[in-house]
């Protein structure tokens, strides 16, 4: 089969192209005056041949100077040129690849490129072969469908695979063209007021669009076996071709950009190299003489000669080493000041990967636009929304981790994928969780997160926690123009105040968390009380969505009630149950005081506490034999404990989820909670439990006594609790999560960015 085809890279550049005007350098911003390419034409020819090309062409911008030099030396060379032409009706521009031309053709082409219709008329009359380069790039925002139809009528050859363009953009171009036949072309001609074109279908080519002397021949066009350039052009004109090779990637483009910057530096154009490095910072503010910007510039002569993997590996290694070193001294108390001290090192480390972040951003913008055009032009080909859910500490025992593990078990890796920080995300460091001794969170590599999000093709991202992984996912979403939903599950500011006793620390946490969530396209909350609280505290959230917690009604069930376990836990007394972390922010000290007052009034009650935490020792000392501490229990053992108790007590004023409250309801156990945060919305007040005024310990235990003294009422409320929890299964939660992401994707993708 290899002998039956001919390969040629139909889109290749050399230094003859002159000062940069190409799309990706322009996309970095103004002020970059480096050349399009620093590759000598002869080196470009040699690169293509070594890559296995049977024939070679150069398509420099608006010039055939480099090509003329090669045409006299190589019988397998074809003169080519890339011409930028304008549509007079809307001013939009297209790049046209022309082959087989001579100097007279070049002059005529340059004289006509201000009007694409005049240009194409000349190309047809002259019998020249021409291809529309990267067709889905640069389409006008207005009248997009008409613009596509005009391009289909003028160009019978489209570049289906451009080796410097995002895969989504290449795919869109191919699908737009391949869906058109003779009938459709005739109908389009009538709508556009243009002649019926000579081509009956639109065929596709491939080209690397290489500017750095790196990837020539990696993307190419396949044709039947031909004996010379003339026969090749005949086959191309007849549409006897198909594309081959790879789409573009941020890594390729970053490698090319640094190679061009290295070429500028080598030729004494240090200012141009510095400006290009500055533009490769995501903010455009990376000073080329300082920090990692200076490090890049100093290492540029060596870096620019490395292969793609070597260059990237060196920069990522320096980034990870610098960030890990900066985080090494972060303590296990509240590390606010430690983190502030580490900030300089963290920022410097990220400077090393700035080119990759910036070019992921460029690819993200282009991919986002291609997806929006697909929804407009090819709605029938748009599949289900794919959601990436990022959770810090997913293997922990807290309510958030439990919630998303249950969602993960239902997702099956299809439309919704739950992502945890594991080795494939390039763990850079581990940092302690403030005031939670022994707990650590992994810090992922931002490059790895960007690559994961890009590779998976997520339509939206769901950030369950504002930890290191959540922050990296938020940055990835912002860089790649993917809508991000932030889930607000924890009152971090309140926790920081309760645990540290320091209002300054609490204020710092509150400001940081607010900055995080205000950058999300939407924020999901587990209760209406949470959204009201955030609004009252000045959070500028664009859109709130309600996503309540769920419960496994098969696991947590009244059928698991165990008389023997009841006797073992409380010796035949009525059982009060608390399940959760034994920590100060849960309000357990106040509950313990209220419970001891209750015990002094009556001896027929016993408290069971299931969980672990730093307050266990103090509580054991204070409560003594009036309470049983089970330690950490899970699964069926925990479900048996729930079902075997009489009243569930949950004294937290800071919880937003109330997972344990729902588990009690599913177990047929009425609950007493405070009217603050999410737990009060996890019961039917007066029907499946009681709600006490926030902080009113006497009122709280008065309601507990109502349930202890009225067995009929307790049983009636237990049955109501079970019915209420029946509508809160994990299937419903996962379905709601997917539905709100589908709506967000539809809304966000349908609106062009300002």
BELMO-V462349 format. One record per pair of residues at least 4 apart in sequence whose C-alpha atoms are under 6 Angstrom apart, sorted by the first residue. I is the first residue (numbers start at 1). GAP is how many residues later the second one is. Records with the same first field share a line. If there is no record, write none. Layout:
# BELMO-V462349
I = GAP  GAP
This chain:
# BELMO-V462349
4 = 221
5 = 218  219  220
6 = 216  217  218  219
7 = 46  47  214  215
8 = 45  47  48  212  213
9 = 198  208  211
10 = 197
11 = 48  196  197  198
12 = 46  47  197  198
13 = 45  46  47  197  198
14 = 23  25  26  27
15 = 22  23  24  25
16 = 50
17 = 19  43  44
18 = 17  18
19 = 15  16  17
20 = 14  15  16
23 = 4
28 = 251
32 = 243  244
33 = 239
34 = 238
37 = 174  175
38 = 225
39 = 174
41 = 25
48 = 5  168  169
49 = 4
51 = 166
55 = 21  22
56 = 21
57 = 20  21  22  23
58 = 9  22
59 = 21  22  23
60 = 21  22
61 = 21
62 = 20  21
67 = 12
71 = 6
79 = 20  21
80 = 18  19
81 = 16  17
82 = 14  15
83 = 12  13
84 = 10  11
85 = 8  9  28  29  31
86 = 5  6  7  28  29  30
87 = 4  5  28  29
88 = 27
95 = 38
96 = 35  36  37
97 = 33  34
98 = 31  32
99 = 30
101 = 4
105 = 4
112 = 6  7
113 = 6
122 = 4
123 = 5
129 = 108
131 = 26  27
132 = 26  27
133 = 26
134 = 25
135 = 38
136 = 33  37
140 = 4
151 = 4
153 = 44
156 = 43  46
157 = 45  46  47
158 = 46
159 = 45  46  47
160 = 10  14  44  45  46
161 = 9  45
162 = 44  45  46
163 = 45  46  56  83  84  85
164 = 45  84
165 = 83
166 = 82
167 = 4  80
168 = 199
169 = 201
174 = 4
177 = 25
180 = 4
181 = 20
182 = 18
186 = 10
189 = 4  5  6  7
203 = 36
204 = 38
205 = 16  37  38
206 = 13  14  15  37
207 = 12  13
208 = 8  11
210 = 5  6
212 = 44  47  48
218 = 27
219 = 25  26  27
220 = 24  25
221 = 21  22  23
222 = 19  20
223 = 18
226 = 5  6
233 = 4
235 = 5
236 = 4
250 = 4  109  110
254 = 101  102
255 = 53
258 = 4  46
259 = 45
261 = 12
262 = 38  39  42
264 = 5  9
265 = 4  5  8
274 = 14
278 = 6  8
279 = 5
280 = 75  78
281 = 5  73  77
282 = 76
287 = 6
288 = 5  6
289 = 5
290 = 4
291 = 57
292 = 4  56  59  60
296 = 4
299 = 4
300 = 4
303 = 8
306 = 4  5
309 = 4
312 = 4
313 = 4
315 = 37
319 = 30  31  33
320 = 4  108
321 = 4
322 = 27
323 = 23  26
324 = 104  105
326 = 16  19
330 = 5  8
331 = 4
332 = 100  102
333 = 101  102
334 = 100
335 = 4
354 = 4
356 = 4
360 = 4
361 = 118  119
363 = 4
364 = 4  116  117
365 = 116
372 = 377
373 = 4
374 = 4
375 = 4
385 = 74  357
386 = 29  30  72  73
387 = 29  71  73  74
388 = 29  73
389 = 28  29  30  73  74
390 = 29  73  74  80
391 = 29  73  74
392 = 73  75  77
394 = 7
396 = 5
404 = 4
407 = 327
408 = 10
411 = 5
413 = 4
423 = 4
425 = 19  23
426 = 18  19
427 = 16  17  18
428 = 15  16  17
429 = 13  14
430 = 11  12  13
431 = 9  10
432 = 7  8
433 = 6  7
443 = 25
446 = 26
450 = 26
451 = 4
460 = 22  23  24
461 = 23
462 = 22  23  24
463 = 7  23
464 = 23
465 = 5
466 = 4  5
467 = 4
476 = 4
477 = 4  5  7
483 = 38
484 = 36  37
485 = 35  36  37  38
486 = 34  37
487 = 36  37
488 = 37
489 = 167
490 = 166
493 = 13  16  17
495 = 4  90
496 = 4  10
497 = 4  5  6  9
498 = 87
514 = 4
518 = 22  23
522 = 21  22
523 = 21
524 = 20  21  22  23
525 = 21  22
526 = 20  21  22  131
527 = 151
529 = 148
534 = 5
535 = 4
550 = 178  179  180
551 = 178  179
552 = 177
553 = 113
556 = 83  110  111
557 = 109  110
558 = 85  109  110
560 = 80  83
561 = 79  82  83
562 = 82
566 = 78
567 = 4  5
570 = 36
573 = 31  32
574 = 31
575 = 30  31  32  70  71
576 = 31  71  72
577 = 30  31  71  72
578 = 31  71
579 = 30  31
580 = 31
581 = 30  31  32
582 = 30  31  33  34
583 = 30  31  32
586 = 66
587 = 64  65
588 = 4
591 = 4
599 = 4
606 = 20  21
607 = 20
608 = 19  20
609 = 20
610 = 20  21
611 = 20  21
612 = 19  20
619 = 4
620 = 4
623 = 4
633 = 5
634 = 4
643 = 24
647 = 22  23  24
648 = 23
649 = 22  23
650 = 23
651 = 22
653 = 23
655 = 22
656 = 21  22
657 = 21
658 = 20  21
662 = 20
664 = 5
665 = 4  56  57  60
666 = 56  59
668 = 50  51  53  54
669 = 49
670 = 18  19  47  48
671 = 18
672 = 17  18  19
673 = 18
674 = 17  18  19  20
675 = 5  16  17  18  19
683 = 5
684 = 4
685 = 4  5
686 = 4
687 = 30
688 = 29  32  33
692 = 8
705 = 4
707 = 7
744 = 4
745 = 4
